Every structure is written in structure tokens, then in C-alpha cells.
């Protein structure tokens, strides 16, 4: 497994932007050919898929609720995955988690991931 640490969360007004980062340690994303993803969990709700990116970065996938507003990217040299969030809405409020899996392809189910970060809070005010 890889140790993941998220950062970049905070409080933002509706319509604003935030950029989340997730740094990995213990293993390198590129050498391990890891697929990466972002999930979120709002109070009282189940954890849900947000975005995923393949090992090469060539393939991405997004939840319909964030498509066109969020962008996932990765920098394997820095062992970091990012989530750029634009046009934020109050319903985007949640704890955001990054995750890594031992396969190079993307995945949208949380059980397909092997390592998880501790999460970072994103709060969008109306």
C-alpha cells in the first residue's frame, strides 16, 4: 500500500474554486503503475465517486455531478494527484478522499481501491 495525504480543502463561496492535492509516499505512483481516484462523503450520505485517472493520465472518468466543473490530473514525478474544482456548489460540500489502486486502469467503485487518504474537508457556502 501507499500512504496518501490530502491537502487544499477549505471554505469557499459558491462559484469559487479550490485545488485539492494528494501526495503519496512509500511507493511511487509511476513505478507501481497505480490508478488514482477521488471520492467524497457528505454528512449522512454514502461515500461517492468523484473522478479517476489512469496510470498514464490518458484516461479519466468523472461523476455526472462534477463533469465539466472538476478536473483530475496527476504528476507522477511528484507522486501527486490533483483535483481542480471550479464553479463549486453548496452540494459539493463533503470530505474529499483520494485513493490509489494496484492496477493502472481507472475505477469508479470504492472497493476497487487499495489505499486511502485521511480526507480533507471542502465546504461551499451559498
Backbone as XML, in Angstrom:
<?xml version="1.0"?>
<chain id="A" units="angstrom">
  <residue number="1" name="UNK">
    <atom name="N" x="0.825" y="-1.191" z="0.000"/>
    <atom name="CA" x="0.000" y="0.000" z="0.000"/>
    <atom name="C" x="0.866" y="1.250" z="0.000"/>
  </residue>
  <residue number="2" name="UNK">
    <atom name="N" x="0.247" y="2.343" z="-0.389"/>
    <atom name="CA" x="0.914" y="3.631" z="-0.417"/>
    <atom name="C" x="0.241" y="4.542" z="0.599"/>
  </residue>
  <residue number="3" name="UNK">
    <atom name="N" x="1.015" y="5.389" z="1.250"/>
    <atom name="CA" x="0.471" y="6.345" z="2.216"/>
    <atom name="C" x="0.068" y="7.610" z="1.466"/>
  </residue>
  <residue number="4" name="UNK">
    <atom name="N" x="-1.193" y="8.033" z="1.647"/>
    <atom name="CA" x="-1.733" y="9.180" z="0.921"/>
    <atom name="C" x="-2.127" y="10.286" z="1.885"/>
  </residue>
  <residue number="5" name="UNK">
    <atom name="N" x="-1.800" y="11.529" z="1.534"/>
    <atom name="CA" x="-2.159" y="12.675" z="2.358"/>
    <atom name="C" x="-2.763" y="13.764" z="1.474"/>
  </residue>
  <residue number="6" name="UNK">
    <atom name="N" x="-4.016" y="14.109" z="1.762"/>
    <atom name="CA" x="-4.705" y="15.156" z="1.004"/>
    <atom name="C" x="-4.458" y="16.527" z="1.633"/>
  </residue>
  <residue number="7" name="UNK">
    <atom name="N" x="-4.564" y="17.551" z="0.803"/>
    <atom name="CA" x="-4.484" y="18.932" z="1.270"/>
    <atom name="C" x="-5.242" y="19.818" z="0.303"/>
  </residue>
  <residue number="8" name="UNK">
    <atom name="N" x="-5.482" y="21.060" z="0.724"/>
    <atom name="CA" x="-6.109" y="22.021" z="-0.168"/>
    <atom name="C" x="-7.580" y="22.288" z="0.089"/>
  </residue>
  <residue number="9" name="UNK">
    <atom name="N" x="-8.168" y="21.557" z="1.027"/>
    <atom name="CA" x="-9.566" y="21.800" z="1.342"/>
    <atom name="C" x="-9.751" y="23.124" z="2.069"/>
  </residue>
  <residue number="10" name="UNK">
    <atom name="N" x="-11.008" y="23.527" z="2.235"/>
    <atom name="CA" x="-11.285" y="24.768" z="2.936"/>
    <atom name="C" x="-12.699" y="25.230" z="2.704"/>
  </residue>
  <residue number="11" name="UNK">
    <atom name="N" x="-12.939" y="26.486" z="3.063"/>
    <atom name="CA" x="-14.247" y="27.117" z="2.911"/>
    <atom name="C" x="-14.203" y="28.058" z="1.715"/>
  </residue>
  <residue number="12" name="UNK">
    <atom name="N" x="-15.177" y="27.938" z="0.832"/>
    <atom name="CA" x="-15.230" y="28.773" z="-0.360"/>
    <atom name="C" x="-16.681" y="29.117" z="-0.652"/>
  </residue>
  <residue number="13" name="UNK">
    <atom name="N" x="-16.893" y="30.253" z="-1.273"/>
    <atom name="CA" x="-18.247" y="30.636" z="-1.652"/>
    <atom name="C" x="-18.669" y="29.917" z="-2.924"/>
  </residue>
  <residue number="14" name="UNK">
    <atom name="N" x="-19.956" y="29.778" z="-3.089"/>
    <atom name="CA" x="-20.485" y="29.166" z="-4.308"/>
    <atom name="C" x="-19.974" y="29.923" z="-5.528"/>
  </residue>
  <residue number="15" name="UNK">
    <atom name="N" x="-19.573" y="29.152" z="-6.539"/>
    <atom name="CA" x="-18.999" y="29.738" z="-7.737"/>
    <atom name="C" x="-17.483" y="29.826" z="-7.702"/>
  </residue>
  <residue number="16" name="UNK">
    <atom name="N" x="-16.917" y="29.604" z="-6.536"/>
    <atom name="CA" x="-15.469" y="29.679" z="-6.385"/>
    <atom name="C" x="-14.764" y="28.407" z="-6.795"/>
  </residue>
  <residue number="17" name="UNK">
    <atom name="N" x="-13.451" y="28.400" z="-6.556"/>
    <atom name="CA" x="-12.611" y="27.269" z="-6.958"/>
    <atom name="C" x="-11.696" y="26.837" z="-5.821"/>
  </residue>
  <residue number="18" name="UNK">
    <atom name="N" x="-11.360" y="25.566" z="-5.858"/>
    <atom name="CA" x="-10.348" y="25.009" z="-4.958"/>
    <atom name="C" x="-9.551" y="23.969" z="-5.734"/>
  </residue>
  <residue number="19" name="UNK">
    <atom name="N" x="-8.309" y="23.781" z="-5.314"/>
    <atom name="CA" x="-7.488" y="22.728" z="-5.902"/>
    <atom name="C" x="-7.009" y="21.802" z="-4.784"/>
  </residue>
  <residue number="20" name="UNK">
    <atom name="N" x="-7.443" y="20.566" z="-4.854"/>
    <atom name="CA" x="-7.004" y="19.568" z="-3.889"/>
    <atom name="C" x="-5.761" y="18.854" z="-4.404"/>
  </residue>
  <residue number="21" name="UNK">
    <atom name="N" x="-4.892" y="18.526" z="-3.480"/>
    <atom name="CA" x="-3.694" y="17.748" z="-3.803"/>
    <atom name="C" x="-3.666" y="16.506" z="-2.934"/>
  </residue>
  <residue number="22" name="UNK">
    <atom name="N" x="-3.060" y="15.468" z="-3.448"/>
    <atom name="CA" x="-2.900" y="14.236" z="-2.689"/>
    <atom name="C" x="-1.502" y="13.704" z="-2.976"/>
  </residue>
  <residue number="23" name="UNK">
    <atom name="N" x="-0.664" y="13.708" z="-1.958"/>
    <atom name="CA" x="0.720" y="13.264" z="-2.117"/>
    <atom name="C" x="0.871" y="11.842" z="-1.599"/>
  </residue>
  <residue number="24" name="UNK">
    <atom name="N" x="1.559" y="11.035" z="-2.361"/>
    <atom name="CA" x="1.804" y="9.657" z="-1.966"/>
    <atom name="C" x="3.222" y="9.460" z="-1.474"/>
  </residue>
  <residue number="25" name="UNK">
    <atom name="N" x="3.381" y="8.531" z="-0.563"/>
    <atom name="CA" x="4.712" y="8.180" z="-0.067"/>
    <atom name="C" x="4.754" y="6.692" z="0.223"/>
  </residue>
  <residue number="26" name="UNK">
    <atom name="N" x="5.971" y="6.181" z="0.236"/>
    <atom name="CA" x="6.138" y="4.764" z="0.487"/>
    <atom name="C" x="6.275" y="3.966" z="-0.790"/>
  </residue>
  <residue number="27" name="UNK">
    <atom name="N" x="5.550" y="4.376" z="-1.801"/>
    <atom name="CA" x="5.653" y="3.756" z="-3.114"/>
    <atom name="C" x="5.433" y="4.838" z="-4.154"/>
  </residue>
  <residue number="28" name="UNK">
    <atom name="N" x="6.021" y="4.690" z="-5.301"/>
    <atom name="CA" x="5.843" y="5.688" z="-6.349"/>
    <atom name="C" x="4.703" y="5.286" z="-7.266"/>
  </residue>
  <residue number="29" name="UNK">
    <atom name="N" x="3.897" y="6.267" z="-7.628"/>
    <atom name="CA" x="2.738" y="6.012" z="-8.482"/>
    <atom name="C" x="3.159" y="5.436" z="-9.829"/>
  </residue>
  <residue number="30" name="UNK">
    <atom name="N" x="4.191" y="6.021" z="-10.400"/>
    <atom name="CA" x="4.568" y="5.626" z="-11.752"/>
    <atom name="C" x="5.164" y="4.228" z="-11.790"/>
  </residue>
  <residue number="31" name="UNK">
    <atom name="N" x="6.095" y="3.938" z="-10.881"/>
    <atom name="CA" x="6.753" y="2.626" z="-10.869"/>
    <atom name="C" x="5.773" y="1.526" z="-10.528"/>
  </residue>
  <residue number="32" name="UNK">
    <atom name="N" x="4.803" y="1.854" z="-9.691"/>
    <atom name="CA" x="3.813" y="0.870" z="-9.277"/>
    <atom name="C" x="2.625" y="0.806" z="-10.221"/>
  </residue>
  <residue number="33" name="UNK">
    <atom name="N" x="2.605" y="1.690" z="-11.232"/>
    <atom name="CA" x="1.522" y="1.707" z="-12.223"/>
    <atom name="C" x="0.164" y="1.767" z="-11.545"/>
  </residue>
  <residue number="34" name="UNK">
    <atom name="N" x="-0.027" y="2.759" z="-10.717"/>
    <atom name="CA" x="-1.256" y="2.873" z="-9.932"/>
    <atom name="C" x="-2.302" y="3.765" z="-10.586"/>
  </residue>
  <residue number="35" name="UNK">
    <atom name="N" x="-3.530" y="3.286" z="-10.594"/>
    <atom name="CA" x="-4.647" y="4.145" z="-10.928"/>
    <atom name="C" x="-5.036" y="4.940" z="-9.688"/>
  </residue>
  <residue number="36" name="UNK">
    <atom name="N" x="-5.520" y="6.161" z="-9.875"/>
    <atom name="CA" x="-5.835" y="7.040" z="-8.757"/>
    <atom name="C" x="-7.255" y="7.581" z="-8.884"/>
  </residue>
  <residue number="37" name="UNK">
    <atom name="N" x="-7.840" y="7.930" z="-7.749"/>
    <atom name="CA" x="-9.198" y="8.448" z="-7.790"/>
    <atom name="C" x="-9.483" y="9.390" z="-6.641"/>
  </residue>
  <residue number="38" name="UNK">
    <atom name="N" x="-10.583" y="10.123" z="-6.792"/>
    <atom name="CA" x="-11.108" y="10.980" z="-5.732"/>
    <atom name="C" x="-12.548" y="10.559" z="-5.442"/>
  </residue>
  <residue number="39" name="UNK">
    <atom name="N" x="-12.873" y="10.499" z="-4.165"/>
    <atom name="CA" x="-14.215" y="10.219" z="-3.696"/>
    <atom name="C" x="-14.580" y="11.299" z="-2.688"/>
  </residue>
  <residue number="40" name="UNK">
    <atom name="N" x="-15.845" y="11.372" z="-2.363"/>
    <atom name="CA" x="-16.283" y="12.326" z="-1.343"/>
    <atom name="C" x="-17.426" y="11.743" z="-0.530"/>
  </residue>
  <residue number="41" name="UNK">
    <atom name="N" x="-17.560" y="12.267" z="0.680"/>
    <atom name="CA" x="-18.639" y="11.829" z="1.553"/>
    <atom name="C" x="-19.216" y="13.024" z="2.285"/>
  </residue>
  <residue number="42" name="UNK">
    <atom name="N" x="-20.484" y="13.278" z="2.041"/>
    <atom name="CA" x="-21.194" y="14.352" z="2.711"/>
    <atom name="C" x="-21.834" y="13.807" z="3.989"/>
  </residue>
  <residue number="43" name="UNK">
    <atom name="N" x="-22.131" y="14.673" z="4.950"/>
    <atom name="CA" x="-22.738" y="14.199" z="6.206"/>
    <atom name="C" x="-24.028" y="13.426" z="5.954"/>
  </residue>
  <residue number="44" name="UNK">
    <atom name="N" x="-24.105" y="12.247" z="6.555"/>
    <atom name="CA" x="-25.314" y="11.448" z="6.431"/>
    <atom name="C" x="-25.474" y="10.726" z="5.113"/>
  </residue>
  <residue number="45" name="UNK">
    <atom name="N" x="-24.466" y="10.809" z="4.251"/>
    <atom name="CA" x="-24.561" y="10.167" z="2.945"/>
    <atom name="C" x="-23.422" y="9.164" z="2.758"/>
  </residue>
  <residue number="46" name="UNK">
    <atom name="N" x="-23.613" y="8.283" z="1.808"/>
    <atom name="CA" x="-22.579" y="7.303" z="1.495"/>
    <atom name="C" x="-21.442" y="7.957" z="0.716"/>
  </residue>
  <residue number="47" name="UNK">
    <atom name="N" x="-20.285" y="7.349" z="0.785"/>
    <atom name="CA" x="-19.160" y="7.841" z="0.003"/>
    <atom name="C" x="-19.469" y="7.643" z="-1.477"/>
  </residue>
  <residue number="48" name="UNK">
    <atom name="N" x="-19.129" y="8.652" z="-2.291"/>
    <atom name="CA" x="-19.439" y="8.563" z="-3.710"/>
    <atom name="C" x="-18.212" y="8.895" z="-4.555"/>
  </residue>
  <residue number="49" name="UNK">
    <atom name="N" x="-18.204" y="8.317" z="-5.730"/>
    <atom name="CA" x="-17.132" y="8.527" z="-6.690"/>
    <atom name="C" x="-17.184" y="9.948" z="-7.241"/>
  </residue>
  <residue number="50" name="UNK">
    <atom name="N" x="-16.009" y="10.558" z="-7.414"/>
    <atom name="CA" x="-15.924" y="11.890" z="-7.998"/>
    <atom name="C" x="-15.177" y="11.842" z="-9.334"/>
  </residue>
  <residue number="51" name="UNK">
    <atom name="N" x="-13.949" y="11.311" z="-9.311"/>
    <atom name="CA" x="-13.128" y="11.297" z="-10.521"/>
    <atom name="C" x="-12.041" y="10.240" z="-10.391"/>
  </residue>
  <residue number="52" name="UNK">
    <atom name="N" x="-11.550" y="9.786" z="-11.541"/>
    <atom name="CA" x="-10.472" y="8.798" z="-11.563"/>
    <atom name="C" x="-9.567" y="9.057" z="-12.750"/>
  </residue>
  <residue number="53" name="UNK">
    <atom name="N" x="-8.317" y="8.613" z="-12.613"/>
    <atom name="CA" x="-7.340" y="8.811" z="-13.681"/>
    <atom name="C" x="-6.457" y="7.572" z="-13.761"/>
  </residue>
  <residue number="54" name="UNK">
    <atom name="N" x="-6.140" y="7.184" z="-14.977"/>
    <atom name="CA" x="-5.297" y="6.011" z="-15.184"/>
    <atom name="C" x="-3.837" y="6.318" z="-14.882"/>
  </residue>
  <residue number="55" name="UNK">
    <atom name="N" x="-3.030" y="5.274" z="-14.842"/>
    <atom name="CA" x="-1.607" y="5.428" z="-14.537"/>
    <atom name="C" x="-0.930" y="6.413" z="-15.480"/>
  </residue>
  <residue number="56" name="UNK">
    <atom name="N" x="-1.222" y="6.335" z="-16.749"/>
    <atom name="CA" x="-0.583" y="7.200" z="-17.727"/>
    <atom name="C" x="-1.181" y="8.595" z="-17.762"/>
  </residue>
  <residue number="57" name="UNK">
    <atom name="N" x="-2.384" y="8.736" z="-17.206"/>
    <atom name="CA" x="-3.077" y="10.013" z="-17.285"/>
    <atom name="C" x="-3.903" y="10.160" z="-18.556"/>
  </residue>
  <residue number="58" name="UNK">
    <atom name="N" x="-3.831" y="9.174" z="-19.422"/>
    <atom name="CA" x="-4.514" y="9.287" z="-20.715"/>
    <atom name="C" x="-6.014" y="9.094" z="-20.601"/>
  </residue>
  <residue number="59" name="UNK">
    <atom name="N" x="-6.449" y="8.402" z="-19.564"/>
    <atom name="CA" x="-7.869" y="8.113" z="-19.393"/>
    <atom name="C" x="-8.368" y="8.694" z="-18.079"/>
  </residue>
  <residue number="60" name="UNK">
    <atom name="N" x="-9.495" y="9.376" z="-18.145"/>
    <atom name="CA" x="-10.128" y="9.922" z="-16.947"/>
    <atom name="C" x="-11.616" y="9.595" z="-16.955"/>
  </residue>
  <residue number="61" name="UNK">
    <atom name="N" x="-12.202" y="9.672" z="-15.784"/>
    <atom name="CA" x="-13.634" y="9.444" z="-15.652"/>
    <atom name="C" x="-14.155" y="10.365" z="-14.561"/>
  </residue>
  <residue number="62" name="UNK">
    <atom name="N" x="-15.387" y="10.857" z="-14.747"/>
    <atom name="CA" x="-15.987" y="11.782" z="-13.795"/>
    <atom name="C" x="-17.419" y="11.377" z="-13.486"/>
  </residue>
  <residue number="63" name="UNK">
    <atom name="N" x="-17.833" y="11.683" z="-12.263"/>
    <atom name="CA" x="-19.242" y="11.558" z="-11.926"/>
    <atom name="C" x="-20.009" y="12.617" z="-12.708"/>
  </residue>
  <residue number="64" name="UNK">
    <atom name="N" x="-21.229" y="12.309" z="-13.069"/>
    <atom name="CA" x="-22.038" y="13.254" z="-13.834"/>
    <atom name="C" x="-22.208" y="14.579" z="-13.101"/>
  </residue>
  <residue number="65" name="UNK">
    <atom name="N" x="-22.249" y="14.516" z="-11.784"/>
    <atom name="CA" x="-22.499" y="15.717" z="-10.984"/>
    <atom name="C" x="-21.344" y="16.720" z="-11.034"/>
  </residue>
  <residue number="66" name="UNK">
    <atom name="N" x="-20.151" y="16.281" z="-11.437"/>
    <atom name="CA" x="-18.997" y="17.179" z="-11.452"/>
    <atom name="C" x="-18.430" y="17.369" z="-12.850"/>
  </residue>
  <residue number="67" name="UNK">
    <atom name="N" x="-18.956" y="16.647" z="-13.800"/>
    <atom name="CA" x="-18.419" y="16.715" z="-15.165"/>
    <atom name="C" x="-18.510" y="18.144" z="-15.696"/>
  </residue>
  <residue number="68" name="UNK">
    <atom name="N" x="-17.408" y="18.615" z="-16.268"/>
    <atom name="CA" x="-17.352" y="19.968" z="-16.793"/>
    <atom name="C" x="-16.933" y="21.012" z="-15.782"/>
  </residue>
  <residue number="69" name="UNK">
    <atom name="N" x="-16.906" y="20.628" z="-14.506"/>
    <atom name="CA" x="-16.514" y="21.569" z="-13.450"/>
    <atom name="C" x="-15.225" y="21.145" z="-12.761"/>
  </residue>
  <residue number="70" name="UNK">
    <atom name="N" x="-15.012" y="19.840" z="-12.619"/>
    <atom name="CA" x="-13.829" y="19.312" z="-11.941"/>
    <atom name="C" x="-12.884" y="18.697" z="-12.960"/>
  </residue>
  <residue number="71" name="UNK">
    <atom name="N" x="-11.585" y="18.771" z="-12.648"/>
    <atom name="CA" x="-10.572" y="18.156" z="-13.495"/>
    <atom name="C" x="-9.564" y="17.407" z="-12.626"/>
  </residue>
  <residue number="72" name="UNK">
    <atom name="N" x="-9.378" y="16.134" z="-12.920"/>
    <atom name="CA" x="-8.376" y="15.336" z="-12.221"/>
    <atom name="C" x="-7.107" y="15.283" z="-13.068"/>
  </residue>
  <residue number="73" name="UNK">
    <atom name="N" x="-5.974" y="15.365" z="-12.412"/>
    <atom name="CA" x="-4.693" y="15.272" z="-13.105"/>
    <atom name="C" x="-3.677" y="14.645" z="-12.160"/>
  </residue>
  <residue number="74" name="UNK">
    <atom name="N" x="-2.554" y="14.241" z="-12.706"/>
    <atom name="CA" x="-1.531" y="13.627" z="-11.877"/>
    <atom name="C" x="-0.157" y="14.034" z="-12.363"/>
  </residue>
  <residue number="75" name="UNK">
    <atom name="N" x="0.785" y="14.092" z="-11.433"/>
    <atom name="CA" x="2.174" y="14.356" z="-11.748"/>
    <atom name="C" x="2.967" y="13.214" z="-11.133"/>
  </residue>
  <residue number="76" name="UNK">
    <atom name="N" x="3.287" y="12.233" z="-11.937"/>
    <atom name="CA" x="3.965" y="11.053" z="-11.410"/>
    <atom name="C" x="5.358" y="11.378" z="-10.881"/>
  </residue>
  <residue number="77" name="UNK">
    <atom name="N" x="5.989" y="12.394" z="-11.439"/>
    <atom name="CA" x="7.312" y="12.782" z="-10.960"/>
    <atom name="C" x="7.246" y="13.302" z="-9.525"/>
  </residue>
  <residue number="78" name="UNK">
    <atom name="N" x="6.112" y="13.903" z="-9.177"/>
    <atom name="CA" x="5.922" y="14.427" z="-7.819"/>
    <atom name="C" x="5.101" y="13.480" z="-6.956"/>
  </residue>
  <residue number="79" name="UNK">
    <atom name="N" x="4.695" y="12.361" z="-7.543"/>
    <atom name="CA" x="3.885" y="11.384" z="-6.803"/>
    <atom name="C" x="2.634" y="12.033" z="-6.214"/>
  </residue>
  <residue number="80" name="UNK">
    <atom name="N" x="1.978" y="12.834" z="-7.028"/>
    <atom name="CA" x="0.839" y="13.624" z="-6.554"/>
    <atom name="C" x="-0.292" y="13.575" z="-7.566"/>
  </residue>
  <residue number="81" name="UNK">
    <atom name="N" x="-1.504" y="13.532" z="-7.049"/>
    <atom name="CA" x="-2.706" y="13.632" z="-7.870"/>
    <atom name="C" x="-3.477" y="14.871" z="-7.413"/>
  </residue>
  <residue number="82" name="UNK">
    <atom name="N" x="-4.118" y="15.529" z="-8.372"/>
    <atom name="CA" x="-4.804" y="16.786" z="-8.101"/>
    <atom name="C" x="-6.279" y="16.682" z="-8.487"/>
  </residue>
  <residue number="83" name="UNK">
    <atom name="N" x="-7.072" y="17.536" z="-7.875"/>
    <atom name="CA" x="-8.464" y="17.698" z="-8.269"/>
    <atom name="C" x="-8.754" y="19.200" z="-8.298"/>
  </residue>
  <residue number="84" name="UNK">
    <atom name="N" x="-8.837" y="19.734" z="-9.500"/>
    <atom name="CA" x="-9.197" y="21.142" z="-9.673"/>
    <atom name="C" x="-10.711" y="21.245" z="-9.689"/>
  </residue>
  <residue number="85" name="UNK">
    <atom name="N" x="-11.264" y="22.034" z="-8.793"/>
    <atom name="CA" x="-12.709" y="22.151" z="-8.652"/>
    <atom name="C" x="-13.119" y="23.589" z="-8.932"/>
  </residue>
  <residue number="86" name="UNK">
    <atom name="N" x="-13.881" y="23.778" z="-9.981"/>
    <atom name="CA" x="-14.372" y="25.101" z="-10.370"/>
    <atom name="C" x="-15.883" y="25.149" z="-10.259"/>
  </residue>
  <residue number="87" name="UNK">
    <atom name="N" x="-16.407" y="26.356" z="-10.258"/>
    <atom name="CA" x="-17.869" y="26.562" z="-10.193"/>
    <atom name="C" x="-18.488" y="25.733" z="-9.073"/>
  </residue>
  <residue number="88" name="UNK">
    <atom name="N" x="-17.904" y="25.813" z="-7.916"/>
    <atom name="CA" x="-18.351" y="24.990" z="-6.789"/>
    <atom name="C" x="-19.762" y="25.356" z="-6.352"/>
  </residue>
  <residue number="89" name="UNK">
    <atom name="N" x="-20.487" y="24.337" z="-5.912"/>
    <atom name="CA" x="-21.858" y="24.473" z="-5.460"/>
    <atom name="C" x="-21.952" y="24.016" z="-4.001"/>
  </residue>
  <residue number="90" name="UNK">
    <atom name="N" x="-22.952" y="24.482" z="-3.287"/>
    <atom name="CA" x="-23.117" y="24.017" z="-1.894"/>
    <atom name="C" x="-23.215" y="22.494" z="-1.786"/>
  </residue>
  <residue number="91" name="UNK">
    <atom name="N" x="-23.778" y="21.855" z="-2.787"/>
    <atom name="CA" x="-23.904" y="20.397" z="-2.755"/>
    <atom name="C" x="-22.578" y="19.675" z="-2.959"/>
  </residue>
  <residue number="92" name="UNK">
    <atom name="N" x="-21.513" y="20.422" z="-3.249"/>
    <atom name="CA" x="-20.183" y="19.818" z="-3.316"/>
    <atom name="C" x="-19.543" y="19.706" z="-1.931"/>
  </residue>
  <residue number="93" name="UNK">
    <atom name="N" x="-20.196" y="20.260" z="-0.930"/>
    <atom name="CA" x="-19.674" y="20.188" z="0.427"/>
    <atom name="C" x="-19.556" y="18.740" z="0.880"/>
  </residue>
  <residue number="94" name="UNK">
    <atom name="N" x="-18.348" y="18.364" z="1.307"/>
    <atom name="CA" x="-18.094" y="16.975" z="1.710"/>
    <atom name="C" x="-16.645" y="16.855" z="2.173"/>
  </residue>
  <residue number="95" name="UNK">
    <atom name="N" x="-16.345" y="15.711" z="2.744"/>
    <atom name="CA" x="-14.944" y="15.343" z="2.952"/>
    <atom name="C" x="-14.477" y="14.627" z="1.695"/>
  </residue>
  <residue number="96" name="UNK">
    <atom name="N" x="-13.366" y="15.078" z="1.142"/>
    <atom name="CA" x="-12.838" y="14.511" z="-0.098"/>
    <atom name="C" x="-11.653" y="13.610" z="0.217"/>
  </residue>
  <residue number="97" name="UNK">
    <atom name="N" x="-11.694" y="12.419" z="-0.378"/>
    <atom name="CA" x="-10.660" y="11.425" z="-0.160"/>
    <atom name="C" x="-9.976" y="11.072" z="-1.478"/>
  </residue>
  <residue number="98" name="UNK">
    <atom name="N" x="-8.665" y="10.929" z="-1.441"/>
    <atom name="CA" x="-8.003" y="10.359" z="-2.608"/>
    <atom name="C" x="-7.722" y="8.882" z="-2.333"/>
  </residue>
  <residue number="99" name="UNK">
    <atom name="N" x="-7.597" y="8.129" z="-3.398"/>
    <atom name="CA" x="-7.416" y="6.690" z="-3.283"/>
    <atom name="C" x="-6.504" y="6.197" z="-4.398"/>
  </residue>
  <residue number="100" name="UNK">
    <atom name="N" x="-5.807" y="5.099" z="-4.111"/>
    <atom name="CA" x="-4.901" y="4.500" z="-5.087"/>
    <atom name="C" x="-5.200" y="3.012" z="-5.214"/>
  </residue>
  <residue number="101" name="UNK">
    <atom name="N" x="-5.030" y="2.513" z="-6.417"/>
    <atom name="CA" x="-5.266" y="1.078" z="-6.622"/>
    <atom name="C" x="-4.049" y="0.473" z="-7.302"/>
  </residue>
  <residue number="102" name="UNK">
    <atom name="N" x="-3.915" y="-0.841" z="-7.167"/>
    <atom name="CA" x="-2.729" y="-1.547" z="-7.635"/>
    <atom name="C" x="-2.772" y="-1.867" z="-9.120"/>
  </residue>
  <residue number="103" name="UNK">
    <atom name="N" x="-3.757" y="-1.330" z="-9.814"/>
    <atom name="CA" x="-3.855" y="-1.528" z="-11.249"/>
    <atom name="C" x="-3.761" y="-0.189" z="-11.960"/>
  </residue>
  <residue number="104" name="UNK">
    <atom name="N" x="-3.325" y="-0.202" z="-13.206"/>
    <atom name="CA" x="-3.079" y="1.039" z="-13.940"/>
    <atom name="C" x="-4.348" y="1.685" z="-14.478"/>
  </residue>
  <residue number="105" name="UNK">
    <atom name="N" x="-5.420" y="0.917" z="-14.568"/>
    <atom name="CA" x="-6.645" y="1.427" z="-15.185"/>
    <atom name="C" x="-7.499" y="2.189" z="-14.177"/>
  </residue>
  <residue number="106" name="UNK">
    <atom name="N" x="-8.495" y="2.906" z="-14.705"/>
    <atom name="CA" x="-9.369" y="3.673" z="-13.816"/>
    <atom name="C" x="-10.415" y="2.764" z="-13.189"/>
  </residue>
  <residue number="107" name="UNK">
    <atom name="N" x="-10.987" y="3.234" z="-12.099"/>
    <atom name="CA" x="-12.052" y="2.504" z="-11.430"/>
    <atom name="C" x="-12.967" y="3.511" z="-10.756"/>
  </residue>
  <residue number="108" name="UNK">
    <atom name="N" x="-14.247" y="3.180" z="-10.684"/>
    <atom name="CA" x="-15.221" y="4.104" z="-10.116"/>
    <atom name="C" x="-15.875" y="3.587" z="-8.834"/>
  </residue>
  <residue number="109" name="UNK">
    <atom name="N" x="-15.516" y="2.396" z="-8.404"/>
    <atom name="CA" x="-16.068" y="1.807" z="-7.187"/>
    <atom name="C" x="-15.038" y="1.862" z="-6.076"/>
  </residue>
  <residue number="110" name="UNK">
    <atom name="N" x="-15.486" y="2.206" z="-4.865"/>
    <atom name="CA" x="-14.508" y="2.374" z="-3.795"/>
    <atom name="C" x="-13.816" y="1.060" z="-3.432"/>
  </residue>
  <residue number="111" name="UNK">
    <atom name="N" x="-14.495" y="-0.068" z="-3.611"/>
    <atom name="CA" x="-13.877" y="-1.344" z="-3.258"/>
    <atom name="C" x="-12.770" y="-1.757" z="-4.223"/>
  </residue>
  <residue number="112" name="UNK">
    <atom name="N" x="-12.625" y="-1.028" z="-5.301"/>
    <atom name="CA" x="-11.574" y="-1.312" z="-6.271"/>
    <atom name="C" x="-10.260" y="-0.630" z="-5.897"/>
  </residue>
  <residue number="113" name="UNK">
    <atom name="N" x="-10.255" y="0.141" z="-4.836"/>
    <atom name="CA" x="-9.069" y="0.860" z="-4.404"/>
    <atom name="C" x="-8.466" y="0.225" z="-3.159"/>
  </residue>
  <residue number="114" name="UNK">
    <atom name="N" x="-7.151" y="0.308" z="-3.069"/>
    <atom name="CA" x="-6.425" y="-0.383" z="-2.005"/>
    <atom name="C" x="-5.920" y="0.535" z="-0.895"/>
  </residue>
  <residue number="115" name="UNK">
    <atom name="N" x="-5.661" y="1.788" z="-1.218"/>
    <atom name="CA" x="-5.124" y="2.723" z="-0.238"/>
    <atom name="C" x="-5.952" y="3.997" z="-0.242"/>
  </residue>
  <residue number="116" name="UNK">
    <atom name="N" x="-6.114" y="4.583" z="0.949"/>
    <atom name="CA" x="-6.949" y="5.783" z="1.116"/>
    <atom name="C" x="-6.231" y="6.813" z="1.968"/>
  </residue>
  <residue number="117" name="UNK">
    <atom name="N" x="-6.475" y="8.085" z="1.649"/>
    <atom name="CA" x="-6.015" y="9.162" z="2.493"/>
    <atom name="C" x="-6.987" y="9.393" z="3.634"/>
  </residue>
  <residue number="118" name="UNK">
    <atom name="N" x="-6.653" y="10.360" z="4.477"/>
    <atom name="CA" x="-7.482" y="10.638" z="5.656"/>
    <atom name="C" x="-8.621" y="11.601" z="5.354"/>
  </residue>
  <residue number="119" name="UNK">
    <atom name="N" x="-8.568" y="12.243" z="4.208"/>
    <atom name="CA" x="-9.640" y="13.139" z="3.799"/>
    <atom name="C" x="-9.348" y="14.598" z="4.097"/>
  </residue>
  <residue number="120" name="UNK">
    <atom name="N" x="-9.951" y="15.477" z="3.306"/>
    <atom name="CA" x="-9.852" y="16.923" z="3.517"/>
    <atom name="C" x="-11.236" y="17.529" z="3.344"/>
  </residue>
  <residue number="121" name="UNK">
    <atom name="N" x="-11.606" y="18.413" z="4.233"/>
    <atom name="CA" x="-12.956" y="18.991" z="4.233"/>
    <atom name="C" x="-13.061" y="20.112" z="3.202"/>
  </residue>
  <residue number="122" name="UNK">
    <atom name="N" x="-14.108" y="20.054" z="2.411"/>
    <atom name="CA" x="-14.462" y="21.131" z="1.485"/>
    <atom name="C" x="-15.856" y="21.609" z="1.860"/>
  </residue>
  <residue number="123" name="UNK">
    <atom name="N" x="-15.976" y="22.899" z="2.122"/>
    <atom name="CA" x="-17.259" y="23.490" z="2.477"/>
    <atom name="C" x="-17.545" y="24.635" z="1.525"/>
  </residue>
  <residue number="124" name="UNK">
    <atom name="N" x="-18.689" y="24.569" z="0.865"/>
    <atom name="CA" x="-19.096" y="25.593" z="-0.092"/>
    <atom name="C" x="-20.308" y="26.311" z="0.477"/>
  </residue>
  <residue number="125" name="UNK">
    <atom name="N" x="-20.174" y="27.592" z="0.698"/>
    <atom name="CA" x="-21.269" y="28.382" z="1.256"/>
    <atom name="C" x="-22.096" y="29.011" z="0.151"/>
  </residue>
  <residue number="126" name="UNK">
    <atom name="N" x="-23.361" y="29.170" z="0.421"/>
    <atom name="CA" x="-24.267" y="29.731" z="-0.605"/>
    <atom name="C" x="-24.352" y="31.248" z="-0.496"/>
  </residue>
</chain>
